[in-house]
């Protein structure tokens, strides 16, 4: 598993633990990566900032996921990252 994948999994762990700021700070470091952008979108959905979430969903190419439940979506992202490693 590469270091970016590990960092993104940490961001998901932080989000699942309720550390929104920690997760957000981490994904902001990788905003050119589509998986980081997808996590970023979910974080803004959790925050309730749907306009910003939509922006990040578009950057990630995942606008079709905007209606997904955030915790389930984080599990899907975790699986995708696992397959990338």
Jmol script that loads the backbone (N, CA, C; Angstrom):
load data "model"
ATOM      1  N   UNK A   1       0.853  -1.173   0.000  1.00  0.00           N
ATOM      2  CA  UNK A   1       0.000   0.000   0.000  1.00  0.00           C
ATOM      3  C   UNK A   1       0.900   1.238   0.000  1.00  0.00           C
ATOM      4  N   UNK A   2       0.585   2.191  -0.870  1.00  0.00           N
ATOM      5  CA  UNK A   2       1.412   3.392  -0.934  1.00  0.00           C
ATOM      6  C   UNK A   2       1.054   4.374   0.192  1.00  0.00           C
ATOM      7  N   UNK A   3       1.909   5.374   0.359  1.00  0.00           N
ATOM      8  CA  UNK A   3       1.724   6.309   1.486  1.00  0.00           C
ATOM      9  C   UNK A   3       0.455   7.145   1.338  1.00  0.00           C
ATOM     10  N   UNK A   4       0.080   7.510   0.115  1.00  0.00           N
ATOM     11  CA  UNK A   4      -1.160   8.268  -0.071  1.00  0.00           C
ATOM     12  C   UNK A   4      -2.354   7.433   0.375  1.00  0.00           C
ATOM     13  N   UNK A   5      -2.389   6.174  -0.016  1.00  0.00           N
ATOM     14  CA  UNK A   5      -3.495   5.301   0.393  1.00  0.00           C
ATOM     15  C   UNK A   5      -3.575   5.209   1.911  1.00  0.00           C
ATOM     16  N   UNK A   6      -2.427   5.068   2.564  1.00  0.00           N
ATOM     17  CA  UNK A   6      -2.417   5.011   4.039  1.00  0.00           C
ATOM     18  C   UNK A   6      -2.970   6.303   4.636  1.00  0.00           C
ATOM     19  N   UNK A   7      -2.558   7.435   4.095  1.00  0.00           N
ATOM     20  CA  UNK A   7      -3.033   8.732   4.597  1.00  0.00           C
ATOM     21  C   UNK A   7      -4.549   8.866   4.424  1.00  0.00           C
ATOM     22  N   UNK A   8      -5.054   8.429   3.279  1.00  0.00           N
ATOM     23  CA  UNK A   8      -6.497   8.529   3.035  1.00  0.00           C
ATOM     24  C   UNK A   8      -7.283   7.594   3.944  1.00  0.00           C
ATOM     25  N   UNK A   9      -6.721   6.421   4.234  1.00  0.00           N
ATOM     26  CA  UNK A   9      -7.380   5.519   5.183  1.00  0.00           C
ATOM     27  C   UNK A   9      -7.391   6.125   6.582  1.00  0.00           C
ATOM     28  N   UNK A  10      -6.334   6.828   6.943  1.00  0.00           N
ATOM     29  CA  UNK A  10      -6.309   7.534   8.231  1.00  0.00           C
ATOM     30  C   UNK A  10      -7.393   8.608   8.256  1.00  0.00           C
ATOM     31  N   UNK A  11      -7.546   9.332   7.149  1.00  0.00           N
ATOM     32  CA  UNK A  11      -8.585  10.360   7.077  1.00  0.00           C
ATOM     33  C   UNK A  11      -9.971   9.740   7.277  1.00  0.00           C
ATOM     34  N   UNK A  12     -10.202   8.575   6.681  1.00  0.00           N
ATOM     35  CA  UNK A  12     -11.481   7.890   6.868  1.00  0.00           C
ATOM     36  C   UNK A  12     -11.645   7.472   8.323  1.00  0.00           C
ATOM     37  N   UNK A  13     -10.580   6.939   8.922  1.00  0.00           N
ATOM     38  CA  UNK A  13     -10.639   6.564  10.348  1.00  0.00           C
ATOM     39  C   UNK A  13     -11.020   7.770  11.201  1.00  0.00           C
ATOM     40  N   UNK A  14     -10.397   8.907  10.924  1.00  0.00           N
ATOM     41  CA  UNK A  14     -10.685  10.127  11.687  1.00  0.00           C
ATOM     42  C   UNK A  14     -12.142  10.547  11.504  1.00  0.00           C
ATOM     43  N   UNK A  15     -12.622  10.505  10.263  1.00  0.00           N
ATOM     44  CA  UNK A  15     -14.008  10.879   9.985  1.00  0.00           C
ATOM     45  C   UNK A  15     -14.973   9.954  10.720  1.00  0.00           C
ATOM     46  N   UNK A  16     -14.691   8.661  10.681  1.00  0.00           N
ATOM     47  CA  UNK A  16     -15.572   7.698  11.350  1.00  0.00           C
ATOM     48  C   UNK A  16     -15.550   7.867  12.868  1.00  0.00           C
ATOM     49  N   UNK A  17     -14.437   8.382  13.383  1.00  0.00           N
ATOM     50  CA  UNK A  17     -14.318   8.611  14.830  1.00  0.00           C
ATOM     51  C   UNK A  17     -14.896   9.963  15.246  1.00  0.00           C
ATOM     52  N   UNK A  18     -15.379  10.740  14.272  1.00  0.00           N
ATOM     53  CA  UNK A  18     -15.971  12.034  14.579  1.00  0.00           C
ATOM     54  C   UNK A  18     -14.983  13.191  14.600  1.00  0.00           C
ATOM     55  N   UNK A  19     -13.755  12.947  14.157  1.00  0.00           N
ATOM     56  CA  UNK A  19     -12.745  14.012  14.103  1.00  0.00           C
ATOM     57  C   UNK A  19     -12.788  14.659  12.718  1.00  0.00           C
ATOM     58  N   UNK A  20     -13.820  15.472  12.502  1.00  0.00           N
ATOM     59  CA  UNK A  20     -14.021  16.106  11.202  1.00  0.00           C
ATOM     60  C   UNK A  20     -12.824  16.979  10.840  1.00  0.00           C
ATOM     61  N   UNK A  21     -12.361  17.796  11.787  1.00  0.00           N
ATOM     62  CA  UNK A  21     -11.245  18.698  11.494  1.00  0.00           C
ATOM     63  C   UNK A  21      -9.991  17.934  11.107  1.00  0.00           C
ATOM     64  N   UNK A  22      -9.676  16.882  11.847  1.00  0.00           N
ATOM     65  CA  UNK A  22      -8.488  16.085  11.537  1.00  0.00           C
ATOM     66  C   UNK A  22      -8.576  15.466  10.157  1.00  0.00           C
ATOM     67  N   UNK A  23      -9.738  14.896   9.835  1.00  0.00           N
ATOM     68  CA  UNK A  23      -9.936  14.285   8.522  1.00  0.00           C
ATOM     69  C   UNK A  23      -9.853  15.340   7.425  1.00  0.00           C
ATOM     70  N   UNK A  24     -10.478  16.470   7.652  1.00  0.00           N
ATOM     71  CA  UNK A  24     -10.497  17.540   6.656  1.00  0.00           C
ATOM     72  C   UNK A  24      -9.090  18.081   6.409  1.00  0.00           C
ATOM     73  N   UNK A  25      -8.350  18.320   7.476  1.00  0.00           N
ATOM     74  CA  UNK A  25      -6.979  18.818   7.322  1.00  0.00           C
ATOM     75  C   UNK A  25      -6.132  17.854   6.512  1.00  0.00           C
ATOM     76  N   UNK A  26      -6.324  16.572   6.729  1.00  0.00           N
ATOM     77  CA  UNK A  26      -5.536  15.571   6.017  1.00  0.00           C
ATOM     78  C   UNK A  26      -5.886  15.521   4.538  1.00  0.00           C
ATOM     79  N   UNK A  27      -7.170  15.472   4.191  1.00  0.00           N
ATOM     80  CA  UNK A  27      -7.521  15.369   2.765  1.00  0.00           C
ATOM     81  C   UNK A  27      -7.186  16.639   2.001  1.00  0.00           C
ATOM     82  N   UNK A  28      -7.162  17.770   2.681  1.00  0.00           N
ATOM     83  CA  UNK A  28      -6.795  19.020   2.001  1.00  0.00           C
ATOM     84  C   UNK A  28      -5.368  18.981   1.469  1.00  0.00           C
ATOM     85  N   UNK A  29      -4.529  18.161   2.075  1.00  0.00           N
ATOM     86  CA  UNK A  29      -3.142  18.038   1.612  1.00  0.00           C
ATOM     87  C   UNK A  29      -3.045  17.345   0.257  1.00  0.00           C
ATOM     88  N   UNK A  30      -4.106  16.646  -0.157  1.00  0.00           N
ATOM     89  CA  UNK A  30      -4.079  15.841  -1.380  1.00  0.00           C
ATOM     90  C   UNK A  30      -5.233  16.203  -2.306  1.00  0.00           C
ATOM     91  N   UNK A  31      -5.569  17.471  -2.394  1.00  0.00           N
ATOM     92  CA  UNK A  31      -6.790  17.853  -3.099  1.00  0.00           C
ATOM     93  C   UNK A  31      -6.756  17.586  -4.597  1.00  0.00           C
ATOM     94  N   UNK A  32      -5.600  17.245  -5.167  1.00  0.00           N
ATOM     95  CA  UNK A  32      -5.552  16.891  -6.586  1.00  0.00           C
ATOM     96  C   UNK A  32      -5.835  15.410  -6.833  1.00  0.00           C
ATOM     97  N   UNK A  33      -5.928  14.614  -5.773  1.00  0.00           N
ATOM     98  CA  UNK A  33      -6.205  13.196  -5.889  1.00  0.00           C
ATOM     99  C   UNK A  33      -7.721  12.974  -5.870  1.00  0.00           C
ATOM    100  N   UNK A  34      -8.237  12.145  -6.781  1.00  0.00           N
ATOM    101  CA  UNK A  34      -9.689  11.961  -6.864  1.00  0.00           C
ATOM    102  C   UNK A  34     -10.268  11.261  -5.638  1.00  0.00           C
ATOM    103  N   UNK A  35      -9.532  10.337  -5.040  1.00  0.00           N
ATOM    104  CA  UNK A  35     -10.047   9.669  -3.840  1.00  0.00           C
ATOM    105  C   UNK A  35     -10.090  10.646  -2.666  1.00  0.00           C
ATOM    106  N   UNK A  36      -9.083  11.489  -2.546  1.00  0.00           N
ATOM    107  CA  UNK A  36      -9.083  12.517  -1.496  1.00  0.00           C
ATOM    108  C   UNK A  36     -10.239  13.481  -1.727  1.00  0.00           C
ATOM    109  N   UNK A  37     -10.490  13.823  -2.983  1.00  0.00           N
ATOM    110  CA  UNK A  37     -11.605  14.721  -3.297  1.00  0.00           C
ATOM    111  C   UNK A  37     -12.934  14.073  -2.915  1.00  0.00           C
ATOM    112  N   UNK A  38     -13.054  12.768  -3.119  1.00  0.00           N
ATOM    113  CA  UNK A  38     -14.287  12.063  -2.760  1.00  0.00           C
ATOM    114  C   UNK A  38     -14.482  12.086  -1.245  1.00  0.00           C
ATOM    115  N   UNK A  39     -13.428  11.814  -0.492  1.00  0.00           N
ATOM    116  CA  UNK A  39     -13.517  11.897   0.971  1.00  0.00           C
ATOM    117  C   UNK A  39     -13.871  13.318   1.388  1.00  0.00           C
ATOM    118  N   UNK A  40     -13.249  14.294   0.743  1.00  0.00           N
ATOM    119  CA  UNK A  40     -13.510  15.707   1.027  1.00  0.00           C
ATOM    120  C   UNK A  40     -14.995  16.008   0.833  1.00  0.00           C
ATOM    121  N   UNK A  41     -15.571  15.469  -0.238  1.00  0.00           N
ATOM    122  CA  UNK A  41     -17.002  15.666  -0.503  1.00  0.00           C
ATOM    123  C   UNK A  41     -17.854  15.112   0.633  1.00  0.00           C
ATOM    124  N   UNK A  42     -17.524  13.904   1.074  1.00  0.00           N
ATOM    125  CA  UNK A  42     -18.295  13.277   2.150  1.00  0.00           C
ATOM    126  C   UNK A  42     -18.173  14.104   3.431  1.00  0.00           C
ATOM    127  N   UNK A  43     -16.986  14.604   3.707  1.00  0.00           N
ATOM    128  CA  UNK A  43     -16.795  15.414   4.912  1.00  0.00           C
ATOM    129  C   UNK A  43     -17.685  16.654   4.889  1.00  0.00           C
ATOM    130  N   UNK A  44     -17.769  17.314   3.742  1.00  0.00           N
ATOM    131  CA  UNK A  44     -18.629  18.495   3.663  1.00  0.00           C
ATOM    132  C   UNK A  44     -20.104  18.124   3.729  1.00  0.00           C
ATOM    133  N   UNK A  45     -20.444  16.917   3.250  1.00  0.00           N
ATOM    134  CA  UNK A  45     -21.821  16.450   3.401  1.00  0.00           C
ATOM    135  C   UNK A  45     -22.116  16.243   4.891  1.00  0.00           C
ATOM    136  N   UNK A  46     -21.186  15.631   5.614  1.00  0.00           N
ATOM    137  CA  UNK A  46     -21.357  15.436   7.053  1.00  0.00           C
ATOM    138  C   UNK A  46     -21.512  16.780   7.752  1.00  0.00           C
ATOM    139  N   UNK A  47     -20.725  17.752   7.327  1.00  0.00           N
ATOM    140  CA  UNK A  47     -20.761  19.093   7.918  1.00  0.00           C
ATOM    141  C   UNK A  47     -22.083  19.797   7.635  1.00  0.00           C
ATOM    142  N   UNK A  48     -22.743  19.398   6.557  1.00  0.00           N
ATOM    143  CA  UNK A  48     -23.987  20.051   6.166  1.00  0.00           C
ATOM    144  C   UNK A  48     -23.800  21.128   5.116  1.00  0.00           C
ATOM    145  N   UNK A  49     -22.585  21.257   4.585  1.00  0.00           N
ATOM    146  CA  UNK A  49     -22.280  22.240   3.549  1.00  0.00           C
ATOM    147  C   UNK A  49     -22.420  21.552   2.187  1.00  0.00           C
ATOM    148  N   UNK A  50     -23.664  21.428   1.732  1.00  0.00           N
ATOM    149  CA  UNK A  50     -23.933  20.654   0.528  1.00  0.00           C
ATOM    150  C   UNK A  50     -23.418  21.306  -0.740  1.00  0.00           C
ATOM    151  N   UNK A  51     -23.331  22.620  -0.769  1.00  0.00           N
ATOM    152  CA  UNK A  51     -22.755  23.300  -1.928  1.00  0.00           C
ATOM    153  C   UNK A  51     -21.292  22.939  -2.100  1.00  0.00           C
ATOM    154  N   UNK A  52     -20.548  22.992  -1.008  1.00  0.00           N
ATOM    155  CA  UNK A  52     -19.137  22.635  -1.040  1.00  0.00           C
ATOM    156  C   UNK A  52     -18.981  21.140  -1.319  1.00  0.00           C
ATOM    157  N   UNK A  53     -19.848  20.321  -0.736  1.00  0.00           N
ATOM    158  CA  UNK A  53     -19.804  18.880  -1.009  1.00  0.00           C
ATOM    159  C   UNK A  53     -19.975  18.628  -2.503  1.00  0.00           C
ATOM    160  N   UNK A  54     -20.933  19.317  -3.122  1.00  0.00           N
ATOM    161  CA  UNK A  54     -21.163  19.144  -4.551  1.00  0.00           C
ATOM    162  C   UNK A  54     -19.944  19.487  -5.382  1.00  0.00           C
ATOM    163  N   UNK A  55     -19.262  20.557  -4.995  1.00  0.00           N
ATOM    164  CA  UNK A  55     -18.023  20.934  -5.682  1.00  0.00           C
ATOM    165  C   UNK A  55     -17.033  19.774  -5.639  1.00  0.00           C
ATOM    166  N   UNK A  56     -16.817  19.183  -4.455  1.00  0.00           N
ATOM    167  CA  UNK A  56     -15.836  18.100  -4.307  1.00  0.00           C
ATOM    168  C   UNK A  56     -16.316  16.814  -4.980  1.00  0.00           C
ATOM    169  N   UNK A  57     -17.620  16.558  -4.987  1.00  0.00           N
ATOM    170  CA  UNK A  57     -18.125  15.402  -5.729  1.00  0.00           C
ATOM    171  C   UNK A  57     -17.820  15.555  -7.219  1.00  0.00           C
ATOM    172  N   UNK A  58     -17.989  16.751  -7.749  1.00  0.00           N
ATOM    173  CA  UNK A  58     -17.671  16.982  -9.163  1.00  0.00           C
ATOM    174  C   UNK A  58     -16.184  16.794  -9.409  1.00  0.00           C
ATOM    175  N   UNK A  59     -15.337  17.306  -8.520  1.00  0.00           N
ATOM    176  CA  UNK A  59     -13.881  17.139  -8.675  1.00  0.00           C
ATOM    177  C   UNK A  59     -13.492  15.664  -8.647  1.00  0.00           C
ATOM    178  N   UNK A  60     -14.215  14.887  -7.857  1.00  0.00           N
ATOM    179  CA  UNK A  60     -13.913  13.461  -7.729  1.00  0.00           C
ATOM    180  C   UNK A  60     -14.551  12.628  -8.844  1.00  0.00           C
ATOM    181  N   UNK A  61     -15.431  13.243  -9.629  1.00  0.00           N
ATOM    182  CA  UNK A  61     -16.150  12.487 -10.655  1.00  0.00           C
ATOM    183  C   UNK A  61     -17.166  11.528 -10.048  1.00  0.00           C
ATOM    184  N   UNK A  62     -17.721  11.903  -8.880  1.00  0.00           N
ATOM    185  CA  UNK A  62     -18.635  11.019  -8.140  1.00  0.00           C
ATOM    186  C   UNK A  62     -19.961  11.703  -7.807  1.00  0.00           C
ATOM    187  N   UNK A  63     -20.416  12.613  -8.653  1.00  0.00           N
ATOM    188  CA  UNK A  63     -21.651  13.341  -8.373  1.00  0.00           C
ATOM    189  C   UNK A  63     -22.829  12.377  -8.186  1.00  0.00           C
ATOM    190  N   UNK A  64     -22.718  11.184  -8.753  1.00  0.00           N
ATOM    191  CA  UNK A  64     -23.780  10.185  -8.597  1.00  0.00           C
ATOM    192  C   UNK A  64     -23.906   9.689  -7.158  1.00  0.00           C
ATOM    193  N   UNK A  65     -22.916   9.973  -6.305  1.00  0.00           N
ATOM    194  CA  UNK A  65     -22.935   9.497  -4.919  1.00  0.00           C
ATOM    195  C   UNK A  65     -23.450  10.537  -3.931  1.00  0.00           C
ATOM    196  N   UNK A  66     -23.831  11.706  -4.410  1.00  0.00           N
ATOM    197  CA  UNK A  66     -24.194  12.809  -3.524  1.00  0.00           C
ATOM    198  C   UNK A  66     -25.322  12.445  -2.551  1.00  0.00           C
ATOM    199  N   UNK A  67     -26.200  11.553  -2.923  1.00  0.00           N
ATOM    200  CA  UNK A  67     -27.311  11.186  -2.058  1.00  0.00           C
ATOM    201  C   UNK A  67     -27.026  10.036  -1.101  1.00  0.00           C
ATOM    202  N   UNK A  68     -25.834   9.483  -1.168  1.00  0.00           N
ATOM    203  CA  UNK A  68     -25.489   8.333  -0.315  1.00  0.00           C
ATOM    204  C   UNK A  68     -25.366   8.741   1.152  1.00  0.00           C
ATOM    205  N   UNK A  69     -25.606   7.790   2.029  1.00  0.00           N
ATOM    206  CA  UNK A  69     -25.422   8.003   3.471  1.00  0.00           C
ATOM    207  C   UNK A  69     -23.915   8.060   3.744  1.00  0.00           C
ATOM    208  N   UNK A  70     -23.454   9.088   4.468  1.00  0.00           N
ATOM    209  CA  UNK A  70     -22.006   9.315   4.618  1.00  0.00           C
ATOM    210  C   UNK A  70     -21.209   8.145   5.187  1.00  0.00           C
ATOM    211  N   UNK A  71     -21.681   7.499   6.231  1.00  0.00           N
ATOM    212  CA  UNK A  71     -20.893   6.412   6.836  1.00  0.00           C
ATOM    213  C   UNK A  71     -20.777   5.217   5.882  1.00  0.00           C
ATOM    214  N   UNK A  72     -21.849   4.913   5.193  1.00  0.00           N
ATOM    215  CA  UNK A  72     -21.799   3.825   4.207  1.00  0.00           C
ATOM    216  C   UNK A  72     -20.858   4.200   3.065  1.00  0.00           C
ATOM    217  N   UNK A  73     -20.910   5.445   2.678  1.00  0.00           N
ATOM    218  CA  UNK A  73     -20.054   5.913   1.589  1.00  0.00           C
ATOM    219  C   UNK A  73     -18.580   5.831   1.982  1.00  0.00           C
ATOM    220  N   UNK A  74     -18.253   6.173   3.222  1.00  0.00           N
ATOM    221  CA  UNK A  74     -16.863   6.052   3.680  1.00  0.00           C
ATOM    222  C   UNK A  74     -16.397   4.601   3.624  1.00  0.00           C
ATOM    223  N   UNK A  75     -17.282   3.664   3.916  1.00  0.00           N
ATOM    224  CA  UNK A  75     -16.912   2.244   3.822  1.00  0.00           C
ATOM    225  C   UNK A  75     -16.622   1.855   2.371  1.00  0.00           C
ATOM    226  N   UNK A  76     -17.414   2.380   1.442  1.00  0.00           N
ATOM    227  CA  UNK A  76     -17.189   2.110   0.016  1.00  0.00           C
ATOM    228  C   UNK A  76     -15.850   2.696  -0.419  1.00  0.00           C
ATOM    229  N   UNK A  77     -15.563   3.911   0.015  1.00  0.00           N
ATOM    230  CA  UNK A  77     -14.296   4.546  -0.345  1.00  0.00           C
ATOM    231  C   UNK A  77     -13.135   3.729   0.217  1.00  0.00           C
ATOM    232  N   UNK A  78     -13.270   3.274   1.464  1.00  0.00           N
ATOM    233  CA  UNK A  78     -12.223   2.442   2.077  1.00  0.00           C
ATOM    234  C   UNK A  78     -11.945   1.214   1.194  1.00  0.00           C
ATOM    235  N   UNK A  79     -12.999   0.578   0.708  1.00  0.00           N
ATOM    236  CA  UNK A  79     -12.826  -0.589  -0.163  1.00  0.00           C
ATOM    237  C   UNK A  79     -12.112  -0.213  -1.456  1.00  0.00           C
ATOM    238  N   UNK A  80     -12.481   0.907  -2.046  1.00  0.00           N
ATOM    239  CA  UNK A  80     -11.828   1.359  -3.287  1.00  0.00           C
ATOM    240  C   UNK A  80     -10.341   1.611  -3.058  1.00  0.00           C
ATOM    241  N   UNK A  81     -10.010   2.231  -1.952  1.00  0.00           N
ATOM    242  CA  UNK A  81      -8.599   2.502  -1.655  1.00  0.00           C
ATOM    243  C   UNK A  81      -7.850   1.193  -1.455  1.00  0.00           C
ATOM    244  N   UNK A  82      -8.484   0.250  -0.788  1.00  0.00           N
ATOM    245  CA  UNK A  82      -7.852  -1.051  -0.589  1.00  0.00           C
ATOM    246  C   UNK A  82      -7.524  -1.744  -1.891  1.00  0.00           C
ATOM    247  N   UNK A  83      -8.400  -1.594  -2.889  1.00  0.00           N
ATOM    248  CA  UNK A  83      -8.157  -2.219  -4.185  1.00  0.00           C
ATOM    249  C   UNK A  83      -7.083  -1.480  -4.965  1.00  0.00           C
ATOM    250  N   UNK A  84      -6.863  -0.197  -4.680  1.00  0.00           N
ATOM    251  CA  UNK A  84      -5.835   0.589  -5.372  1.00  0.00           C
ATOM    252  C   UNK A  84      -4.434   0.233  -4.908  1.00  0.00           C
ATOM    253  N   UNK A  85      -4.313  -0.264  -3.677  1.00  0.00           N
ATOM    254  CA  UNK A  85      -2.981  -0.447  -3.087  1.00  0.00           C
ATOM    255  C   UNK A  85      -2.228  -1.592  -3.742  1.00  0.00           C
TER     256      UNK A  85
END
end "model"
wireframe off; spacefill off
backbone 0.3
color backbone group
